Amino acid sequence: MSNKATMSQKAAREGLGNPQLFEGGVYVTKNGVAELFVQTAAEREAELNELARERELNALGKILMRGKNDIAQGRKSTPEEALKILRETKG
């Protein structure tokens, strides 16, 4: 386990009405072994938003690298040509 706080299942059950107890994440233990990890909804939402942002940045990086490779291989067009191609493929 990391340096996160730990608490017994009993303490976690008793503290469910107090979200501040779980701020920063808490390992819930059973017989001294971590069984669950509990965090506040706000922290989880922030974590999911950060993961989504990272995925978007990775996707943007891939798009940029593809564009760079296309230019290096001579596959390029003007904005007008690109729009024409898009319109033709849409039907």
trRosetta pair geometry for C-beta under 8 A, 3 or more apart (Angstrom, degrees):
i j d omega theta_ij theta_ji phi_ij phi_ji
1 4 6.9 -102 173 47 101 92
1 6 7.0 30 162 -69 163 123
1 27 5.8 -50 -139 -34 133 170
1 34 5.5 136 -84 -36 121 141
4 24 6.8 179 -137 135 86 92
4 25 5.1 -52 -143 101 134 101
4 26 6.5 -174 157 -111 106 29
4 27 5.6 111 97 -18 116 96
4 37 7.7 27 116 -137 162 103
5 24 6.8 80 4 92 109 115
5 25 7.6 156 38 98 83 55
5 26 4.8 -37 85 -116 99 84
5 27 7.2 -175 95 25 45 73
6 26 6.8 142 -109 -172 22 77
6 27 4.5 -28 -106 71 80 98
6 28 7.6 156 -159 -92 66 17
6 29 5.4 34 -178 -25 113 120
6 34 7.0 -99 -121 -90 113 92
7 11 4.2 -111 175 90 111 128
7 12 5.3 140 100 -57 115 82
7 15 7.3 -8 140 19 163 145
7 21 7.6 5 -27 165 163 115
7 26 5.6 -1 13 174 106 128
7 27 7.7 151 23 81 58 53
7 28 6.1 -30 74 -112 77 63
7 29 7.0 178 86 18 25 89
8 11 4.7 95 54 9 80 101
8 12 6.9 -142 95 -6 42 87
8 28 7.3 35 156 -162 15 71
8 29 5.8 -55 -104 67 47 87
8 30 7.7 96 -154 -91 69 41
9 12 5.6 -56 -148 37 32 113
9 13 6.3 35 154 -21 67 103
9 28 5.7 78 -90 172 59 110
9 29 7.2 -115 -33 78 72 41
9 30 5.6 31 -32 -85 122 84
9 35 7.2 -1 -73 47 108 139
10 13 5.8 -53 -149 34 30 110
10 14 6.4 23 155 -13 64 109
11 14 5.8 -58 -146 42 31 110
11 15 6.0 18 158 -10 66 117
12 15 5.9 -68 -142 46 26 104
12 16 7.0 57 154 -60 61 81
12 26 7.2 175 -103 111 104 131
12 28 4.5 -1 -51 -116 157 121
12 36 7.6 107 -164 70 172 129
12 38 6.5 136 -147 5 124 154
13 16 6.1 -23 -160 -23 32 112
15 18 5.0 -72 -166 52 75 105
15 21 4.2 -57 178 59 135 168
15 22 7.3 147 127 -41 120 91
18 21 4.8 70 104 -12 103 109
19 22 5.8 -68 -163 42 52 104
19 23 7.1 77 142 -52 75 83
19 40 5.0 77 -178 -113 111 107
19 41 7.8 -56 -136 11 138 85
20 23 5.6 -20 -155 -14 46 118
21 26 7.0 -11 138 -37 78 156
22 25 7.1 12 176 -113 74 19
22 26 5.0 -99 -128 7 67 118
22 38 4.9 -73 -140 121 128 103
22 39 5.9 172 154 -131 104 25
22 40 5.5 145 96 -55 103 73
23 39 7.8 62 -130 -154 23 70
23 40 5.7 5 -93 -20 61 127
23 43 7.1 150 -141 -44 58 135
24 39 7.5 -130 87 -127 18 94
24 43 7.5 -160 -65 -104 18 157
25 37 6.0 -1 -169 -180 106 99
25 38 7.0 156 -150 82 55 42
25 39 4.2 -25 -92 -85 74 104
25 43 6.9 -145 -53 131 82 156
26 37 7.3 162 80 -156 38 54
26 38 5.2 -19 61 62 90 92
26 39 7.4 159 15 -78 65 54
27 34 4.3 -49 -175 -124 123 113
27 36 7.2 152 -159 83 50 49
27 37 5.6 -28 -100 -101 63 72
28 34 7.3 99 66 -150 40 64
28 35 5.8 -57 96 61 85 90
28 36 4.1 0 48 60 113 101
28 37 7.4 -160 12 -80 79 21
28 38 5.9 53 -29 -9 113 113
29 32 5.7 2 171 -133 132 12
29 33 6.0 141 -155 64 87 27
29 34 5.5 -52 -95 -87 77 43
29 35 6.4 125 -135 3 25 88
30 33 6.0 -34 67 62 69 83
30 35 4.6 40 2 -32 109 137
34 37 7.3 25 180 -65 118 80
39 43 4.5 -97 161 83 116 131
39 44 5.6 140 91 -54 111 88
39 47 7.8 58 102 -13 155 141
40 43 4.6 94 59 6 84 102
40 44 7.0 -151 94 -5 44 86
41 44 5.6 -56 -147 38 34 111
41 45 6.2 36 154 -21 67 105
42 45 5.8 -52 -147 35 30 112
42 46 6.4 30 154 -18 63 105
43 46 5.7 -54 -149 37 32 111
43 47 6.3 35 151 -21 65 106
44 47 5.5 -53 -149 35 33 115
44 48 6.4 31 154 -17 66 104
45 48 5.8 -54 -147 38 31 109
45 49 6.3 33 153 -20 64 106
46 49 5.7 -53 -147 36 31 113
46 50 6.4 33 153 -20 64 105
47 50 5.8 -55 -151 34 30 111
47 51 6.5 30 151 -18 64 104
48 51 5.6 -51 -148 35 35 113
48 52 6.4 36 153 -19 66 104
49 52 5.7 -53 -149 36 32 112
49 53 6.4 35 151 -21 65 105
50 53 5.5 -52 -148 35 33 114
50 54 6.4 35 152 -20 65 103
51 54 5.7 -53 -149 35 32 112
51 55 6.5 34 152 -19 65 103
52 55 5.7 -52 -150 35 33 112
52 56 6.4 34 152 -19 65 105
53 56 5.7 -54 -149 36 32 112
53 57 6.4 31 153 -18 65 106
54 57 5.7 -54 -147 37 32 111
54 58 6.3 33 154 -19 65 105
55 58 5.7 -55 -149 36 31 112
55 59 6.3 32 153 -19 65 105
56 59 5.7 -53 -147 36 31 112
56 60 6.3 33 153 -20 65 105
57 60 5.6 -52 -147 36 32 113
57 61 6.4 37 152 -22 64 104
58 61 5.6 -52 -150 34 32 114
58 62 6.6 33 151 -19 64 102
59 62 5.7 -52 -151 34 34 111
59 63 6.5 34 151 -19 65 104
60 63 5.6 -53 -149 35 34 112
60 64 6.4 34 152 -19 66 105
61 64 5.7 -54 -148 36 31 112
61 65 6.4 30 155 -18 65 106
62 65 5.8 -55 -147 37 31 110
62 66 6.4 34 154 -20 65 104
63 66 5.8 -53 -150 35 31 111
63 67 6.4 31 152 -18 64 106
64 67 5.6 -56 -150 37 32 112
64 68 6.3 34 152 -20 66 105
65 68 5.5 -50 -145 36 33 113
65 69 6.3 34 154 -18 65 104
66 69 5.7 -56 -149 38 31 110
66 70 6.3 35 151 -22 65 105
67 70 5.6 -51 -147 34 32 114
67 71 6.5 31 155 -17 64 103
68 71 5.9 -55 -151 36 31 109
68 72 6.3 30 152 -18 65 108
69 72 5.6 -55 -145 38 33 112
69 73 6.2 17 159 -7 67 111
70 73 6.1 -68 -146 46 27 100
70 75 4.2 -82 -166 79 84 104
70 76 6.4 127 133 -71 96 69
71 74 7.8 54 -178 -64 29 16
71 75 7.4 -88 -65 63 24 62
71 76 5.2 50 -110 -70 67 122
77 81 3.7 -117 177 92 115 128
77 82 5.1 148 93 -55 119 78
77 85 7.1 72 96 -12 171 135
78 81 4.7 97 50 6 76 101
78 82 7.0 -140 93 -5 40 86
79 82 5.6 -54 -147 36 33 113
79 83 6.4 34 155 -18 66 104
80 83 5.9 -54 -150 36 31 110
80 84 6.4 33 151 -21 64 106
81 84 5.6 -53 -148 34 33 114
81 85 6.4 34 153 -19 65 105
82 85 5.7 -54 -150 36 32 112
82 86 6.4 34 151 -19 64 106
83 86 5.5 -54 -147 37 33 114
83 87 6.2 33 155 -19 67 105
84 87 5.9 -54 -148 36 29 110
84 88 6.4 29 154 -19 63 108
85 88 5.8 -56 -148 36 30 112
85 89 6.4 23 157 -15 65 108
86 89 6.0 -61 -147 38 28 105
86 90 6.4 25 157 -19 64 109
87 90 5.9 -58 -148 35 30 110
